[in-house]
């Protein structure tokens, strides 16, 4: 049963409704001189809808002061009186004020959570504060659109595709791992932990050792999550099952990369089982990921290639399927260990 804090929320209810009535009167007055007092409160396409603050307010009231729920629903529910009489921004601001009053009275109630700045929002997931609606929202997906919220979760098994591209001369597995670690540390909100590249070397170039994620990565029951908080696999077994729950198209900065059909390649040389890919006709790991040599003469088939995948896929093609010249530049998948 939720904790009930009726007396404080009565004041929140009255405060919100009083604000709405006041704003309505101001709105009527502003109409006479052609101004719109709500223009500054409008949100951009990445922000939450005006009704979302009121949805949150109804949920907050339901969990903390159910005796007041009828009043709030009548005013701010889907068919509430506020929406019939006012500009949507007036209702949104009324609900926001009610939420803020409720949060002050019941700070530990998660459904009453609102925000004033990015610092109050959780990362990953909803790292940006829409200050108009006072709610934490996801990144819109473009570079630089994420907020500057709290640091990443300390125990999450983060997975990202690199924001940078590299040719086949990665400096071997150690060099690839170092690139992952450097990008994780330099992210807008540095990612915790140790990172390795989802990359394999054929036995010929690994001194007989088993140099693939199947042997280099720990196997456990911890979920793997993208930098936006989306789970891509519930555990190691799910990761190597041949199908992910979501594509790995978010980079270390929490930005979504384009899901276009071009420029989505990722170096892997790794099967969906996590083992190294092997082809008796070619070297599929750019000479142990230490070569960026270009293809041979026109019409010849180069014996030195790099096996790659595309980050737009969730089935086995997320890690296998395409051979590329070692001279091209592709991304890396990086996994927290």
DRENBAVO-899052 format. One record per residue (C-alpha): x, y, z; residue number from 1. Coordinates in nm, 4 decimals. Layout:
+----------+----------+----------+-----+
|       c1 |       c2 |       c3 | num |
+----------+----------+----------+-----+
|        X |        Y |        Z | NUM |
...
+----------+----------+----------+-----+
% end
This chain:
+----------+----------+----------+-----+
|       c1 |       c2 |       c3 | num |
+----------+----------+----------+-----+
|   0.0000 |   0.0000 |   0.0000 |   1 |
|   0.1371 |   0.3467 |  -0.0821 |   2 |
|   0.2120 |   0.5913 |   0.1938 |   3 |
|  -0.0649 |   0.8495 |   0.2267 |   4 |
|   0.0302 |   1.2130 |   0.2900 |   5 |
|  -0.3070 |   1.3765 |   0.2470 |   6 |
|  -0.2655 |   1.7030 |   0.4366 |   7 |
|   0.0446 |   1.8272 |   0.2467 |   8 |
|  -0.1062 |   1.7295 |  -0.0875 |   9 |
|  -0.4288 |   1.9138 |  -0.0180 |  10 |
|  -0.2196 |   2.2299 |  -0.0274 |  11 |
|  -0.0523 |   2.1089 |  -0.3470 |  12 |
|  -0.3932 |   2.0488 |  -0.5027 |  13 |
|  -0.5290 |   2.3872 |  -0.4046 |  14 |
|  -0.2058 |   2.5565 |  -0.5133 |  15 |
|  -0.2173 |   2.3986 |  -0.8582 |  16 |
|  -0.5833 |   2.4782 |  -0.9138 |  17 |
|  -0.5391 |   2.8324 |  -0.7852 |  18 |
|  -0.2526 |   2.8820 |  -1.0301 |  19 |
|  -0.4693 |   2.7577 |  -1.3164 |  20 |
|  -0.7482 |   2.9983 |  -1.2274 |  21 |
|  -0.5023 |   3.2879 |  -1.2027 |  22 |
|  -0.3391 |   3.1976 |  -1.5327 |  23 |
|  -0.6783 |   3.1733 |  -1.6972 |  24 |
|  -0.7607 |   3.5269 |  -1.5867 |  25 |
|  -0.4233 |   3.6517 |  -1.7090 |  26 |
|  -0.4767 |   3.4734 |  -2.0384 |  27 |
|  -0.8127 |   3.6484 |  -2.0860 |  28 |
|  -0.6491 |   3.9826 |  -2.0127 |  29 |
|  -0.3604 |   3.9218 |  -2.2517 |  30 |
|  -0.6013 |   3.8358 |  -2.5316 |  31 |
|  -0.7202 |   4.1976 |  -2.5383 |  32 |
|  -0.3771 |   4.3300 |  -2.6381 |  33 |
|  -0.2782 |   4.0518 |  -2.8768 |  34 |
|  -0.0050 |   3.8964 |  -2.6638 |  35 |
|   0.0337 |   3.5325 |  -2.5668 |  36 |
|   0.1720 |   3.4832 |  -2.2194 |  37 |
|   0.2383 |   3.1160 |  -2.2924 |  38 |
|   0.4773 |   3.1523 |  -2.5866 |  39 |
|   0.7834 |   3.1225 |  -2.3645 |  40 |
|   0.6539 |   2.7983 |  -2.2184 |  41 |
|   0.6318 |   2.6032 |  -2.5410 |  42 |
|   0.8646 |   2.3060 |  -2.5810 |  43 |
|   1.0643 |   2.1779 |  -2.8780 |  44 |
|   1.0168 |   1.8445 |  -3.0527 |  45 |
|   1.2492 |   1.6642 |  -2.8104 |  46 |
|   1.0506 |   1.7723 |  -2.5051 |  47 |
|   0.7613 |   1.5964 |  -2.3368 |  48 |
|   0.4037 |   1.6745 |  -2.4378 |  49 |
|   0.2106 |   1.9318 |  -2.2307 |  50 |
|  -0.0163 |   1.6589 |  -2.0935 |  51 |
|   0.2688 |   1.4475 |  -1.9536 |  52 |
|   0.3158 |   1.6681 |  -1.6473 |  53 |
|  -0.0524 |   1.6222 |  -1.5649 |  54 |
|  -0.0331 |   1.2468 |  -1.6198 |  55 |
|   0.2517 |   1.2426 |  -1.3684 |  56 |
|   0.0543 |   1.4615 |  -1.1278 |  57 |
|  -0.2475 |   1.2293 |  -1.1389 |  58 |
|  -0.0202 |   0.9293 |  -1.0759 |  59 |
|   0.1553 |   1.1102 |  -0.7899 |  60 |
|  -0.1772 |   1.1971 |  -0.6256 |  61 |
|  -0.3075 |   0.8432 |  -0.6697 |  62 |
|  -0.0064 |   0.6981 |  -0.4875 |  63 |
|   0.0186 |   0.9533 |  -0.2094 |  64 |
|  -0.3213 |   1.1097 |  -0.1469 |  65 |
|  -0.5975 |   0.8977 |  -0.3031 |  66 |
|  -0.8682 |   1.1011 |  -0.1261 |  67 |
|  -0.7719 |   1.3969 |  -0.3466 |  68 |
|  -0.7577 |   1.1961 |  -0.6687 |  69 |
|  -1.1112 |   1.2793 |  -0.7813 |  70 |
|  -1.0458 |   1.6537 |  -0.7621 |  71 |
|  -0.7235 |   1.6223 |  -0.9617 |  72 |
|  -0.8767 |   1.3951 |  -1.2267 |  73 |
|  -1.1727 |   1.6314 |  -1.2667 |  74 |
|  -0.9329 |   1.9193 |  -1.3253 |  75 |
|  -0.6358 |   1.7599 |  -1.5056 |  76 |
|  -0.7449 |   1.4153 |  -1.6257 |  77 |
|  -0.7754 |   1.3316 |  -1.9945 |  78 |
|  -1.1117 |   1.5117 |  -2.0112 |  79 |
|  -1.0553 |   1.7496 |  -1.7204 |  80 |
|  -1.2064 |   2.0931 |  -1.6976 |  81 |
|  -0.8671 |   2.2623 |  -1.7320 |  82 |
|  -0.8197 |   2.1383 |  -2.0890 |  83 |
|  -1.1635 |   2.2673 |  -2.1845 |  84 |
|  -1.1046 |   2.6188 |  -2.0541 |  85 |
|  -0.7320 |   2.6969 |  -2.0922 |  86 |
|  -0.4291 |   2.6837 |  -2.3148 |  87 |
|  -0.2524 |   2.3476 |  -2.2666 |  88 |
|   0.0563 |   2.5182 |  -2.1240 |  89 |
|  -0.1567 |   2.6616 |  -1.8401 |  90 |
|  -0.2698 |   2.3135 |  -1.7380 |  91 |
|   0.0827 |   2.1773 |  -1.7717 |  92 |
|   0.2230 |   2.4524 |  -1.5501 |  93 |
|  -0.0525 |   2.3983 |  -1.2947 |  94 |
|   0.0304 |   2.0289 |  -1.2756 |  95 |
|   0.4002 |   2.1074 |  -1.2575 |  96 |
|   0.3473 |   2.3377 |  -0.9630 |  97 |
|   0.1365 |   2.0723 |  -0.7927 |  98 |
|   0.4098 |   1.8141 |  -0.8537 |  99 |
|   0.6743 |   2.0410 |  -0.7081 | 100 |
|   0.4677 |   2.1062 |  -0.3996 | 101 |
|   0.4058 |   1.7329 |  -0.3658 | 102 |
|   0.7733 |   1.6549 |  -0.4056 | 103 |
|   0.8580 |   1.9007 |  -0.1305 | 104 |
|   0.6051 |   1.7286 |   0.0965 | 105 |
|   0.6893 |   1.3689 |  -0.0047 | 106 |
|   1.0481 |   1.3773 |  -0.1377 | 107 |
|   1.0920 |   0.9985 |  -0.1436 | 108 |
|   0.7852 |   0.9211 |  -0.3554 | 109 |
|   0.9188 |   0.8291 |  -0.7039 | 110 |
|   0.5946 |   0.9066 |  -0.8881 | 111 |
|   0.6122 |   1.2687 |  -0.7678 | 112 |
|   0.9613 |   1.3136 |  -0.9073 | 113 |
|   1.0131 |   1.6232 |  -1.1179 | 114 |
|   1.3225 |   1.8210 |  -1.2105 | 115 |
|   1.4594 |   2.1702 |  -1.2304 | 116 |
|   1.7875 |   2.0915 |  -1.4107 | 117 |
|   1.9752 |   1.8052 |  -1.5821 | 118 |
|   2.1608 |   1.7342 |  -1.2575 | 119 |
|   1.8411 |   1.5918 |  -1.1071 | 120 |
|   1.7893 |   1.3410 |  -1.3888 | 121 |
|   1.9162 |   0.9851 |  -1.4052 | 122 |
|   2.1612 |   0.8648 |  -1.6663 | 123 |
|   2.1258 |   0.6523 |  -1.8701 | 124 |
|   1.7643 |   0.6498 |  -1.9714 | 125 |
|   1.6300 |   1.0030 |  -1.9191 | 126 |
|   1.9324 |   1.2289 |  -1.8705 | 127 |
|   1.7828 |   1.5625 |  -1.9764 | 128 |
|   1.5453 |   1.7845 |  -1.7813 | 129 |
|   1.2689 |   1.9432 |  -1.9826 | 130 |
|   1.2548 |   2.2510 |  -1.7631 | 131 |
|   0.9230 |   2.3630 |  -1.9138 | 132 |
|   0.7422 |   2.0480 |  -1.8061 | 133 |
|   0.9766 |   1.9782 |  -1.5157 | 134 |
|   1.0238 |   1.6146 |  -1.6164 | 135 |
|   1.3275 |   1.4050 |  -1.7085 | 136 |
|   1.3248 |   1.3012 |  -2.0745 | 137 |
|   1.5394 |   1.0812 |  -2.3029 | 138 |
|   1.7971 |   1.2209 |  -2.5415 | 139 |
|   1.6437 |   1.3182 |  -2.8746 | 140 |
|   1.9171 |   1.1228 |  -3.0511 | 141 |
|   2.1359 |   1.3858 |  -3.2157 | 142 |
|   2.4904 |   1.4801 |  -3.1098 | 143 |
|   2.4956 |   1.7141 |  -2.8142 | 144 |
|   2.1293 |   1.6640 |  -2.7244 | 145 |
|   2.1839 |   1.4706 |  -2.4020 | 146 |
|   2.1759 |   1.6448 |  -2.0688 | 147 |
|   2.4524 |   1.6640 |  -1.8127 | 148 |
|   2.2804 |   1.4502 |  -1.5544 | 149 |
|   2.4125 |   1.2244 |  -1.2829 | 150 |
|   2.6989 |   0.9822 |  -1.3579 | 151 |
|   2.6266 |   0.6427 |  -1.5169 | 152 |
|   2.5155 |   0.3568 |  -1.2944 | 153 |
|   2.8261 |   0.2074 |  -1.1297 | 154 |
|   2.7412 |  -0.1615 |  -1.1810 | 155 |
|   2.5823 |  -0.1628 |  -1.5260 | 156 |
|   2.7448 |  -0.3710 |  -1.8026 | 157 |
|   2.7519 |  -0.0910 |  -2.0555 | 158 |
|   2.7850 |  -0.1628 |  -2.4267 | 159 |
|   2.8431 |   0.1004 |  -2.6939 | 160 |
|   2.9476 |   0.1393 |  -3.0544 | 161 |
|   3.2316 |   0.3861 |  -3.0918 | 162 |
|   3.1661 |   0.7386 |  -3.2083 | 163 |
|   3.4957 |   0.7212 |  -3.3986 | 164 |
|   3.5993 |   0.4954 |  -3.6860 | 165 |
|   3.9293 |   0.3116 |  -3.7398 | 166 |
|   4.0990 |   0.1258 |  -4.0221 | 167 |
|   4.2136 |  -0.2353 |  -3.9810 | 168 |
|   4.5401 |  -0.1392 |  -3.8110 | 169 |
|   4.4000 |  -0.1241 |  -3.4599 | 170 |
|   4.7236 |  -0.2136 |  -3.2870 | 171 |
|   4.6049 |  -0.5698 |  -3.2261 | 172 |
|   4.3527 |  -0.6626 |  -2.9592 | 173 |
|   4.5378 |  -0.4569 |  -2.7000 | 174 |
|   4.5169 |  -0.1507 |  -2.9213 | 175 |
|   4.1458 |  -0.2029 |  -2.9843 | 176 |
|   4.0795 |  -0.2493 |  -2.6119 | 177 |
|   4.2712 |   0.0709 |  -2.5407 | 178 |
|   4.0572 |   0.2621 |  -2.7891 | 179 |
|   3.7424 |   0.1413 |  -2.6125 | 180 |
|   3.8810 |   0.2357 |  -2.2730 | 181 |
|   3.9889 |   0.5803 |  -2.3884 | 182 |
|   3.6496 |   0.6594 |  -2.5398 | 183 |
|   3.4649 |   0.5367 |  -2.2300 | 184 |
|   3.6811 |   0.7565 |  -2.0072 | 185 |
|   3.6464 |   1.0604 |  -2.2351 | 186 |
|   3.2671 |   1.0349 |  -2.2727 | 187 |
|   3.0546 |   1.3353 |  -2.1748 | 188 |
|   2.9653 |   1.1387 |  -1.8634 | 189 |
|   3.2627 |   0.9028 |  -1.8214 | 190 |
|   3.1623 |   0.5374 |  -1.8169 | 191 |
|   3.2817 |   0.3333 |  -1.5186 | 192 |
|   3.4790 |   0.0097 |  -1.5398 | 193 |
|   3.7103 |  -0.1678 |  -1.7818 | 194 |
|   3.6199 |  -0.2017 |  -2.1497 | 195 |
|   3.7250 |  -0.4444 |  -2.4223 | 196 |
|   3.6498 |  -0.4562 |  -2.7919 | 197 |
|   3.4160 |  -0.7235 |  -2.9279 | 198 |
|   3.6879 |  -0.8454 |  -3.1595 | 199 |
|   3.8682 |  -1.1679 |  -3.2441 | 200 |
|   4.2034 |  -1.2727 |  -3.3847 | 201 |
|   4.2530 |  -1.5950 |  -3.5757 | 202 |
|   4.4777 |  -1.8494 |  -3.4067 | 203 |
|   4.7513 |  -1.7916 |  -3.6659 | 204 |
|   4.8102 |  -1.4436 |  -3.5272 | 205 |
|   4.7350 |  -1.5096 |  -3.1620 | 206 |
|   5.0160 |  -1.7524 |  -3.0880 | 207 |
|   4.7706 |  -2.0375 |  -3.0482 | 208 |
|   4.5719 |  -1.8626 |  -2.7735 | 209 |
|   4.1966 |  -1.8297 |  -2.7906 | 210 |
|   4.1665 |  -1.4620 |  -2.8666 | 211 |
|   3.7949 |  -1.3978 |  -2.8982 | 212 |
|   3.5152 |  -1.2634 |  -2.6748 | 213 |
|   3.4134 |  -1.6222 |  -2.6011 | 214 |
|   3.7368 |  -1.6576 |  -2.4036 | 215 |
|   3.8330 |  -1.2951 |  -2.3339 | 216 |
|   3.5014 |  -1.1852 |  -2.1784 | 217 |
|   3.3553 |  -1.2973 |  -1.8446 | 218 |
|   3.0335 |  -1.5006 |  -1.8675 | 219 |
|   2.7671 |  -1.4012 |  -1.6168 | 220 |
|   2.4027 |  -1.3254 |  -1.5461 | 221 |
|   2.4357 |  -0.9465 |  -1.5460 | 222 |
|   2.2343 |  -0.7641 |  -1.8162 | 223 |
|   2.4160 |  -0.5778 |  -2.0918 | 224 |
|   2.2765 |  -0.2281 |  -2.1470 | 225 |
|   2.3255 |   0.0455 |  -2.4033 | 226 |
|   2.4237 |   0.3925 |  -2.2891 | 227 |
|   2.0583 |   0.4978 |  -2.3056 | 228 |
|   1.9711 |   0.2291 |  -2.0503 | 229 |
|   1.8112 |  -0.0163 |  -2.2953 | 230 |
|   1.8918 |  -0.3824 |  -2.2274 | 231 |
|   2.0410 |  -0.5547 |  -2.5322 | 232 |
|   2.0849 |  -0.8947 |  -2.3620 | 233 |
|   1.9818 |  -1.0230 |  -2.0188 | 234 |
|   2.3065 |  -1.2154 |  -1.9664 | 235 |
|   2.5992 |  -1.3762 |  -2.1495 | 236 |
|   2.3919 |  -1.6667 |  -2.2797 | 237 |
|   2.1415 |  -1.4244 |  -2.4304 | 238 |
|   2.4225 |  -1.2184 |  -2.5788 | 239 |
|   2.5553 |  -1.5157 |  -2.7767 | 240 |
|   2.2149 |  -1.6645 |  -2.8605 | 241 |
|   2.2089 |  -1.5195 |  -3.2119 | 242 |
|   1.9565 |  -1.2435 |  -3.1407 | 243 |
|   1.9753 |  -0.9287 |  -2.9302 | 244 |
|   1.6846 |  -0.7493 |  -2.7689 | 245 |
|   1.7923 |  -0.4179 |  -2.9233 | 246 |
|   2.0464 |  -0.2893 |  -3.1724 | 247 |
|   2.3768 |  -0.1484 |  -3.0442 | 248 |
|   2.3580 |   0.1885 |  -3.2152 | 249 |
|   2.4268 |   0.4184 |  -2.9191 | 250 |
|   2.7769 |   0.5565 |  -2.8697 | 251 |
|   2.9770 |   0.6225 |  -2.5547 | 252 |
|   2.8316 |   0.9730 |  -2.5203 | 253 |
|   2.4738 |   0.8500 |  -2.5031 | 254 |
|   2.3927 |   0.9571 |  -2.8591 | 255 |
|   2.2036 |   0.7404 |  -3.1070 | 256 |
|   2.3788 |   0.6867 |  -3.4392 | 257 |
|   2.1825 |   0.6893 |  -3.7611 | 258 |
|   2.0205 |   0.3632 |  -3.8665 | 259 |
|   2.0860 |   0.4385 |  -4.2311 | 260 |
|   2.1981 |   0.1581 |  -4.4659 | 261 |
|   2.5450 |   0.3092 |  -4.5135 | 262 |
|   2.8427 |   0.3764 |  -4.2860 | 263 |
|   2.7145 |   0.1413 |  -4.0166 | 264 |
|   2.9999 |  -0.1127 |  -4.0283 | 265 |
|   3.1748 |  -0.2498 |  -3.7188 | 266 |
|   3.4976 |  -0.4539 |  -3.7100 | 267 |
|   3.4391 |  -0.7885 |  -3.5350 | 268 |
|   3.5793 |  -1.1089 |  -3.6959 | 269 |
|   3.3489 |  -1.2763 |  -3.4443 | 270 |
|   3.0607 |  -1.5223 |  -3.4809 | 271 |
|   2.7343 |  -1.4790 |  -3.2927 | 272 |
|   2.8640 |  -1.7424 |  -3.0467 | 273 |
|   3.1482 |  -1.5097 |  -2.9473 | 274 |
|   3.4106 |  -1.7287 |  -3.1167 | 275 |
|   3.6522 |  -1.6139 |  -3.3878 | 276 |
|   3.5418 |  -1.6347 |  -3.7483 | 277 |
|   3.7617 |  -1.8560 |  -3.9672 | 278 |
|   3.7884 |  -1.8733 |  -4.3443 | 279 |
|   4.0427 |  -2.1046 |  -4.5028 | 280 |
|   4.0675 |  -1.8781 |  -4.8082 | 281 |
|   4.1432 |  -1.5436 |  -4.6426 | 282 |
|   4.2885 |  -1.3786 |  -4.3357 | 283 |
|   3.9739 |  -1.2277 |  -4.1862 | 284 |
|   4.1381 |  -1.0242 |  -3.9095 | 285 |
|   4.3596 |  -0.7773 |  -4.1011 | 286 |
|   4.6719 |  -0.9689 |  -3.9988 | 287 |
|   4.5820 |  -0.9729 |  -3.6340 | 288 |
|   4.4294 |  -0.6217 |  -3.6580 | 289 |
|   4.7685 |  -0.4766 |  -3.7416 | 290 |
|   4.7242 |  -0.4052 |  -4.1122 | 291 |
|   4.5444 |  -0.1436 |  -4.3158 | 292 |
|   4.6624 |  -0.2691 |  -4.6533 | 293 |
|   4.4354 |  -0.2004 |  -4.9490 | 294 |
|   4.2944 |  -0.4639 |  -5.1849 | 295 |
|   4.5123 |  -0.6018 |  -5.4627 | 296 |
|   4.4926 |  -0.5251 |  -5.8363 | 297 |
|   4.1534 |  -0.4841 |  -5.9980 | 298 |
|   3.9888 |  -0.8202 |  -6.0469 | 299 |
|   4.1935 |  -0.9980 |  -5.7815 | 300 |
|   4.0467 |  -1.1117 |  -5.4539 | 301 |
|   4.2598 |  -0.9972 |  -5.1603 | 302 |
|   4.3556 |  -1.2664 |  -4.9124 | 303 |
|   4.3829 |  -1.0130 |  -4.6299 | 304 |
|   4.0441 |  -0.8813 |  -4.5239 | 305 |
|   3.8596 |  -0.7816 |  -4.2117 | 306 |
|   3.5318 |  -0.9432 |  -4.1152 | 307 |
|   3.2724 |  -0.6945 |  -4.0007 | 308 |
|   2.9048 |  -0.6458 |  -3.9173 | 309 |
|   2.6490 |  -0.3676 |  -3.8972 | 310 |
|   2.5121 |  -0.2006 |  -3.5853 | 311 |
|   2.1646 |  -0.1763 |  -3.7404 | 312 |
|   2.0943 |  -0.5469 |  -3.6847 | 313 |
|   1.9651 |  -0.7502 |  -3.3880 | 314 |
|   2.0056 |  -1.1023 |  -3.5282 | 315 |
|   2.3391 |  -1.2737 |  -3.5940 | 316 |
|   2.4316 |  -0.9981 |  -3.8437 | 317 |
|   2.4983 |  -0.7683 |  -3.5488 | 318 |
|   2.8375 |  -0.9400 |  -3.5245 | 319 |
|   2.8976 |  -1.1306 |  -3.8486 | 320 |
|   2.8348 |  -1.1244 |  -4.2188 | 321 |
|   3.0483 |  -0.8831 |  -4.4244 | 322 |
|   3.4115 |  -0.8817 |  -4.5418 | 323 |
|   3.5840 |  -0.5475 |  -4.5884 | 324 |
|   3.9123 |  -0.4078 |  -4.7064 | 325 |
|   4.1442 |  -0.3378 |  -4.4148 | 326 |
|   4.1904 |   0.0119 |  -4.5574 | 327 |
|   3.8356 |   0.1220 |  -4.4797 | 328 |
|   3.7399 |   0.2807 |  -4.1492 | 329 |
|   3.4714 |   0.1161 |  -3.9345 | 330 |
|   3.3596 |   0.1317 |  -3.5711 | 331 |
|   3.4129 |  -0.0987 |  -3.2751 | 332 |
|   3.1739 |  -0.2522 |  -3.0250 | 333 |
|   3.2949 |  -0.1947 |  -2.6696 | 334 |
|   3.1797 |  -0.3995 |  -2.3716 | 335 |
|   3.2291 |  -0.3395 |  -2.0034 | 336 |
|   3.3979 |  -0.6389 |  -1.8385 | 337 |
+----------+----------+----------+-----+
% end
